[in-house]
Every structure is written in structure tokens, then in C-alpha cells.
Amino acid sequence: MADNTQIVLVETPKGELAESHFELRQSPLPTPEEGQLLVRNILLSQDAANRAWMQGATYRAAVNPGDVMHGYAIGEVVESRAAGFSPGDVVAGEIGWQEFAALDAKSVQRCSDHRPLSHLHSVLGIAGKTAYHGLLNVPGIAEGETLVVSAAAGSVGSLVGQIGKIKGAHVVGIAGGAEKCDWVQAELGFDACIDYKNDDVSARLSELCPGGIDVYFDNVGGNILQSALFAMKLHGRISCCGAVSQYDGGSPASPVGIPGLLVVKRLRMEGFIVMDFLDRDQEAERDLKQWLESGQLKVIEDILDGLENAPRGLIGLLAGENRGKRMIRVGPDPA
């Protein structure tokens, strides 16, 4: 019987994530039961939230030592024991960090015929829908407003800023390093970008947003959220998407001034996850595809080859080395 290559979490990290926290293993190919599909992994999504899952249960179950590392992926049905699915169908679901998985048919989504498949992880997938819903359906954005986006070169932030520009906002990004900031402006069309590694973020926000921030899209938490809170306008809105600065051994300290700043400035600060808006996904897919086809939205993808590179890929993502949506190519596209 053929082997199934898997990457297992062998130790819960107490500080920064390291490759030693994972182990590459071979196991027998899984056999699907009635109502299940045997799915071959093609493209594995890598997200900062993967690290948060190792810290305990969040909006989903924790990843514990001994578990195949959790991960959302696009795959091809190899064998079907469920009505409505056939070998060759392309689906998305919780395949994990492994070459093959036996999944309940009701737990996967059939993928559209859009190609390349990588777009179904990036602009038309979780990254694009998170950016769309997290900006337009949480705080909203209007023409002429000032939008600030942290992790502006990342999978979600890079799209949030572009959507803000499409909607007529003045968009300021925050990213790490002068080269990355230059790229955010030149390639993605942001009006400005603050280098949090070398700039005084608070001073630069005052300079670039003299009238204050209408909407802050937060991917990082921590000190950058602190700076943004003080720079918000009266009745400003904050969309809380993630807190990557806290995931990988970062300080758990929360910003000061809460709830005081929320009260004095009458701010609205709201967290969300993309699944909150499943009833609006068709609208998101329609608009994102239209902007993509018209050239208003650029797709930035960062694809690493080989399942064995998943640990390195996630560590690099947490360190901010990626530009756009990072994913791992585990296997070839269907013939």
C-alpha cells in the first residue's frame, strides 16, 4: 500500500516556532469510509492563524502534539464513497499538512472551474473574502475616508488596501522594512506606507493622517494597534482581523487606553472571522472577480514547492518574509 507523507506537531511551542516542533512521518494511505472522500492535497494554505491554533482552542479546536498539523487546502478527489462526488473533482477543506486525507464529503466545498487554482486560496479564497468582508461588511469604507492597514504586504492586508483604493479611500499601509514599504506603494498603489521597523509609527501616522484615521484594519495587535488607537478620528472604526504580533512568542500585553479611548472617541472596534459572512460570499466572489478581470486588483502570491517546506514556510510567514498569499504546492494540478 502506498504511503502518505504527513507533518505532525510533536511539541507545543512555548516561544518562537521552530522546525524542531514538527516531524515528517510516513503512514499508510487512508481508506475512506461510507460518506467520505479520499483527497489528494494540491495547494496548502499557510496563515498566521495556524500558529494561534497551537496555543489552544480558538474559534476552532487546538492543534495538539501528535496531531497532523491542521491546514486548509485545495485537493483532488481520488476515490469517492459519497454521492455527488467523483474522482477528479476539485474540492477544498481541512486536508491538513499531509499528501492525502479521508474527509467527510459534507465537510468539503466543491471548487469552481476558475484557474489558476492558486486564486482560490488568494484573491477568490479565504484571503480575498477576509479582506472584502473585513473591510466592507465590518467597518465599511467611503470615498474620501482615510484607511490604515497593518501587515500591508501580507495576504489579507495587500488586498484590503487595494479594495480601499477602489472605493476611493486614502490608504496608508504599515509594513516591515523600507523595501517592502516601497513595494506596497509602487506595486499595490497605496498612497503611503510606514516602516514599523525603522519609523516612529505614531509620528508617521500623525504626519500622513493629519485629520485622523477613519478606519483601521488591524492584522497585528500590540504596539501598532496602540498607535492607531491614539490616531483615530471621532467615531472611527477598527476592524480586528488578527494579532500576529502576539502569536509567536510576542508580548501578550494589550494596548492601554481601552475602554477609555473607545469612550472618549466613540470608537467602534469589532472582531470577525470570514465564516461570519458565508451568506455574502457570492457577492464577494462577484466583486473580487470583476476587479481582478478589470485589472483594478493585483494578485500577489508566494508559493513554495514541497510539503516538507511547510514548517519553514509558516515560520517565514510569521517573520513577515512573504509578500501576498503564501501557500505550499504539495502536488500537481489535476490533468
C-alpha positions as CSV (number, residue, x, y, z in Angstrom):
1,M,0.0,0.0,0.0
2,A,1.2,3.5,-0.8
3,D,2.5,5.7,1.9
4,N,1.0,9.1,3.0
5,T,3.6,11.7,3.9
6,Q,2.5,13.8,6.9
7,I,3.9,16.6,9.0
8,V,3.0,16.2,12.7
9,L,3.2,18.7,15.6
10,V,5.5,16.9,18.1
11,E,5.7,19.7,20.7
12,T,3.6,22.7,21.6
13,P,5.9,25.7,21.1
14,K,6.4,27.9,24.2
15,G,8.2,30.7,22.4
16,E,9.0,31.2,18.8
17,L,8.0,28.4,16.4
18,A,10.9,26.3,15.1
19,E,11.2,23.4,12.6
20,S,12.0,21.1,15.5
21,H,8.4,21.4,16.7
22,F,7.4,19.3,13.7
23,E,8.3,15.9,12.4
24,L,7.9,14.4,8.9
25,R,6.3,10.9,9.0
26,Q,5.1,8.2,6.7
27,S,1.8,6.5,7.4
28,P,-0.5,4.2,5.4
29,L,-2.7,5.7,2.8
30,P,-6.1,6.3,4.5
31,T,-9.2,4.4,3.4
32,P,-12.4,6.4,3.0
33,E,-15.4,5.1,4.8
34,E,-19.0,5.4,3.6
35,G,-19.8,9.1,3.1
36,Q,-16.1,10.0,2.8
37,L,-13.7,11.1,0.0
38,L,-10.0,10.2,-0.4
39,V,-8.5,13.6,-1.3
40,R,-5.0,14.3,-2.7
41,N,-3.5,17.6,-1.5
42,I,-2.6,20.1,-4.2
43,L,-2.2,23.5,-2.6
44,L,-1.9,24.0,1.2
45,S,-2.8,27.5,2.6
46,Q,-0.5,29.0,5.2
47,D,-1.9,31.6,7.5
48,A,-0.7,33.3,10.7
49,A,-3.7,31.8,12.4
50,N,-2.0,28.4,12.1
51,R,0.3,29.5,14.9
52,A,-2.6,30.6,17.1
53,W,-4.2,27.2,16.8
54,M,-1.2,25.7,18.7
55,Q,-1.9,27.9,21.7
56,G,-5.3,26.4,22.5
57,A,-8.8,26.3,21.3
58,T,-10.0,29.5,19.5
59,Y,-12.9,29.6,17.1
60,R,-11.8,26.0,16.3
61,A,-10.1,23.1,18.0
62,A,-6.5,23.4,19.1
63,V,-3.6,21.5,17.4
64,N,-2.1,19.2,20.0
65,P,1.2,17.3,20.0
66,G,0.8,14.1,17.9
67,D,-1.8,15.7,15.6
68,V,-1.2,16.1,11.9
69,M,-0.8,19.9,11.6
70,H,-4.1,21.4,10.7
71,G,-4.4,23.3,7.4
72,Y,-6.9,24.3,4.8
73,A,-6.1,23.1,1.3
74,I,-7.3,22.5,-2.2
75,G,-7.2,18.9,-3.4
76,E,-8.4,16.4,-6.0
77,V,-10.8,13.6,-5.2
78,V,-9.0,10.3,-5.8
79,E,-11.8,7.9,-4.5
80,S,-15.4,8.7,-3.6
81,R,-17.7,6.8,-1.3
82,A,-20.2,9.7,-1.2
83,A,-23.0,10.6,-3.6
84,G,-22.4,13.6,-5.8
85,F,-18.6,13.4,-5.9
86,S,-16.4,11.6,-8.4
87,P,-12.6,11.1,-8.9
88,G,-11.2,14.1,-10.5
89,D,-13.4,16.6,-8.7
90,V,-11.5,19.5,-7.1
91,V,-12.5,20.4,-3.5
92,A,-11.3,22.5,-0.6
93,G,-11.3,21.6,3.0
94,E,-9.3,20.7,6.1
95,I,-6.8,18.3,4.4
96,G,-4.0,19.3,6.8
97,W,-0.3,19.0,6.3
98,Q,-0.3,15.7,4.5
99,E,-0.4,14.3,1.0
100,F,-3.8,12.5,1.4
101,A,-6.8,12.7,3.7
102,A,-10.0,10.8,4.1
103,L,-12.6,13.6,4.6
104,D,-16.4,13.6,5.2
105,A,-18.0,14.7,2.0
106,K,-20.2,17.2,3.9
107,S,-17.0,18.9,5.3
108,V,-15.6,19.9,1.9
109,Q,-16.6,22.6,-0.7
110,R,-16.6,21.9,-4.4
111,C,-14.2,24.4,-6.1
112,S,-15.2,26.4,-9.1
113,D,-13.6,25.9,-12.5
114,H,-11.6,29.1,-12.1
115,R,-7.9,28.7,-13.0
116,P,-5.2,29.0,-11.7
117,L,-6.3,27.1,-8.7
118,S,-4.0,29.3,-6.5
119,H,-6.5,32.1,-6.9
120,L,-9.0,30.0,-4.9
121,H,-6.7,30.5,-1.9
122,S,-5.7,34.1,-2.6
123,V,-8.0,36.7,-4.2
124,L,-11.0,34.4,-4.6
125,G,-10.4,32.4,-1.5
126,I,-10.1,33.0,2.2
127,A,-7.6,35.8,1.8
128,G,-9.8,37.7,-0.6
129,K,-13.0,37.1,1.3
130,T,-11.4,38.1,4.6
131,A,-10.2,41.3,3.1
132,Y,-13.6,42.0,1.4
133,H,-15.9,41.2,4.3
134,G,-13.5,42.6,6.9
135,L,-13.4,45.9,5.3
136,L,-16.7,46.4,3.5
137,N,-19.0,44.4,5.8
138,V,-17.5,45.2,9.2
139,P,-16.4,48.9,9.4
140,G,-17.3,49.9,5.8
141,I,-15.3,52.4,3.9
142,A,-16.4,55.5,2.0
143,E,-14.9,57.7,-0.7
144,G,-12.5,60.3,0.8
145,E,-12.0,58.5,4.1
146,T,-8.6,57.6,5.5
147,L,-7.9,53.9,5.8
148,V,-4.8,52.5,7.6
149,V,-3.9,48.8,7.1
150,S,-1.3,46.9,9.1
151,A,0.6,43.9,7.6
152,A,0.0,45.7,4.3
153,A,2.2,43.4,2.3
154,G,0.6,40.2,3.6
155,S,-2.1,38.0,2.1
156,V,-5.1,40.0,3.5
157,G,-3.6,43.5,4.0
158,S,-2.4,43.7,0.4
159,L,-6.0,43.2,-0.7
160,V,-7.6,45.4,1.9
161,G,-5.6,48.4,0.8
162,Q,-6.4,47.8,-2.9
163,I,-10.1,47.5,-2.2
164,G,-9.9,50.7,-0.2
165,K,-8.4,52.4,-3.2
166,I,-11.1,51.0,-5.5
167,K,-13.6,52.5,-3.1
168,G,-11.9,55.9,-3.2
169,A,-10.2,56.0,0.2
170,H,-6.8,57.5,1.1
171,V,-4.8,54.4,2.0
172,V,-1.8,54.2,4.3
173,G,-0.1,50.9,4.9
174,I,2.2,49.7,7.7
175,A,4.8,47.1,6.8
176,G,8.3,46.0,7.8
177,G,11.3,47.4,6.0
178,A,11.9,50.2,3.6
179,E,12.0,47.9,0.5
180,K,8.7,46.3,1.4
181,C,7.1,49.7,2.0
182,D,8.3,51.0,-1.4
183,W,6.8,47.9,-3.0
184,V,3.4,48.4,-1.3
185,Q,3.2,51.9,-2.8
186,A,4.7,51.1,-6.2
187,E,3.1,47.7,-6.8
188,L,-0.2,47.9,-4.9
189,G,-1.0,51.6,-5.2
190,F,-1.1,52.6,-1.6
191,D,-0.8,56.3,-1.0
192,A,1.9,55.8,1.6
193,C,3.5,53.1,3.8
194,I,5.0,53.3,7.2
195,D,8.1,51.1,8.0
196,Y,7.3,49.9,11.6
197,K,10.8,48.5,11.9
198,N,12.5,51.9,11.4
199,D,9.9,54.6,11.7
200,D,8.2,56.1,14.7
201,V,4.7,54.8,13.8
202,S,2.8,57.3,15.9
203,A,4.7,60.2,14.5
204,R,4.2,59.0,10.9
205,L,0.5,58.4,11.4
206,S,0.2,62.0,12.6
207,E,2.1,63.2,9.6
208,L,0.3,61.0,7.0
209,C,-3.2,61.2,8.5
210,P,-3.4,64.8,9.9
211,G,-7.2,64.6,10.1
212,G,-7.1,61.3,11.9
213,I,-7.9,57.7,10.8
214,D,-11.5,56.8,9.8
215,V,-10.9,53.1,9.5
216,Y,-8.0,51.0,10.8
217,F,-7.8,47.4,9.6
218,D,-5.8,45.5,12.3
219,N,-3.8,42.4,11.4
220,V,-1.2,42.6,14.1
221,G,-2.4,43.9,17.5
222,G,0.2,45.1,20.0
223,N,2.1,48.3,19.7
224,I,0.8,49.1,16.2
225,L,-2.8,48.9,17.4
226,Q,-1.8,51.1,20.3
227,S,-0.5,53.8,17.9
228,A,-3.6,53.5,15.7
229,L,-6.0,53.9,18.6
230,F,-4.5,57.3,19.5
231,A,-4.7,58.4,15.9
232,M,-8.3,57.5,15.3
233,K,-10.9,60.2,14.4
234,L,-14.0,60.7,16.5
235,H,-16.4,57.9,15.6
236,G,-13.6,55.9,13.9
237,R,-14.0,52.2,13.2
238,I,-11.5,49.4,13.8
239,S,-11.7,46.0,12.1
240,C,-9.9,43.4,14.1
241,C,-8.7,40.6,11.8
242,G,-5.7,39.1,13.6
243,A,-3.0,39.7,16.1
244,V,0.1,38.2,14.5
245,S,2.5,40.2,16.8
246,Q,1.0,38.1,19.7
247,Y,1.1,34.6,18.1
248,D,4.7,33.6,18.1
249,G,6.2,34.4,21.4
250,G,5.3,38.1,21.3
251,S,4.3,40.1,24.3
252,P,0.7,39.4,25.3
253,A,0.2,43.0,26.6
254,S,-2.9,44.7,25.3
255,P,-3.0,48.4,24.3
256,V,-3.6,50.9,27.1
257,G,-6.5,53.3,26.9
258,I,-9.2,50.7,26.5
259,P,-12.0,51.3,27.2
260,G,-11.1,55.0,27.8
261,L,-10.2,55.8,24.2
262,L,-13.2,53.9,22.9
263,V,-15.5,56.0,25.1
264,V,-13.8,59.4,24.6
265,K,-13.5,59.0,20.8
266,R,-16.8,56.9,20.5
267,L,-14.9,54.3,18.5
268,R,-16.3,51.1,17.2
269,M,-13.9,48.1,17.4
270,E,-15.1,44.8,16.1
271,G,-13.6,41.4,15.6
272,F,-14.7,38.9,12.9
273,I,-13.8,35.7,11.1
274,V,-14.5,35.1,7.4
275,M,-17.1,32.4,8.1
276,D,-19.3,35.0,9.7
277,F,-20.3,36.2,6.2
278,L,-21.0,33.0,4.3
279,D,-24.3,34.4,3.3
280,R,-22.5,37.2,1.4
281,D,-19.8,35.1,-0.2
282,Q,-21.4,35.2,-3.6
283,E,-21.4,39.0,-3.6
284,A,-17.7,39.0,-2.5
285,E,-16.7,36.5,-5.2
286,R,-18.6,38.5,-7.9
287,D,-16.9,41.8,-7.0
288,L,-13.4,40.3,-6.5
289,K,-13.6,38.5,-9.8
290,Q,-14.8,41.7,-11.6
291,W,-12.0,43.8,-10.0
292,L,-9.5,41.1,-10.9
293,E,-10.6,40.9,-14.5
294,S,-10.6,44.7,-14.9
295,G,-7.1,45.0,-13.6
296,Q,-8.1,47.0,-10.6
297,L,-7.0,44.3,-8.2
298,K,-3.5,42.7,-8.4
299,V,-3.0,39.2,-7.1
300,I,0.2,38.6,-5.2
301,E,1.0,35.0,-4.4
302,D,4.0,33.4,-2.7
303,I,4.1,29.7,-3.5
304,L,6.7,27.3,-2.0
305,D,7.2,23.8,-3.6
306,G,7.1,20.7,-1.4
307,L,5.1,19.6,1.7
308,E,8.4,19.3,3.5
309,N,8.8,23.1,3.3
310,A,5.6,23.8,5.2
311,P,7.3,24.3,8.6
312,R,9.8,26.7,7.1
313,G,7.1,28.4,5.2
314,L,5.0,29.1,8.3
315,I,8.0,30.3,10.3
316,G,8.9,32.7,7.5
317,L,5.3,33.9,7.2
318,L,5.3,34.8,10.9
319,A,8.5,36.7,10.4
320,G,7.0,38.7,7.6
321,E,9.1,37.3,4.7
322,N,6.2,36.7,2.4
323,R,4.5,39.1,0.0
324,G,0.9,38.3,-0.7
325,K,-0.7,35.0,-0.1
326,R,1.7,32.2,1.0
327,M,0.8,28.6,0.1
328,I,2.6,25.3,-0.3
329,R,2.4,23.3,-3.5
330,V,2.0,19.7,-2.3
331,G,1.1,18.1,-5.7
332,P,0.4,18.9,-9.3
333,D,-2.8,20.3,-10.6
334,P,-5.3,17.7,-12.0
335,A,-4.5,16.6,-15.5
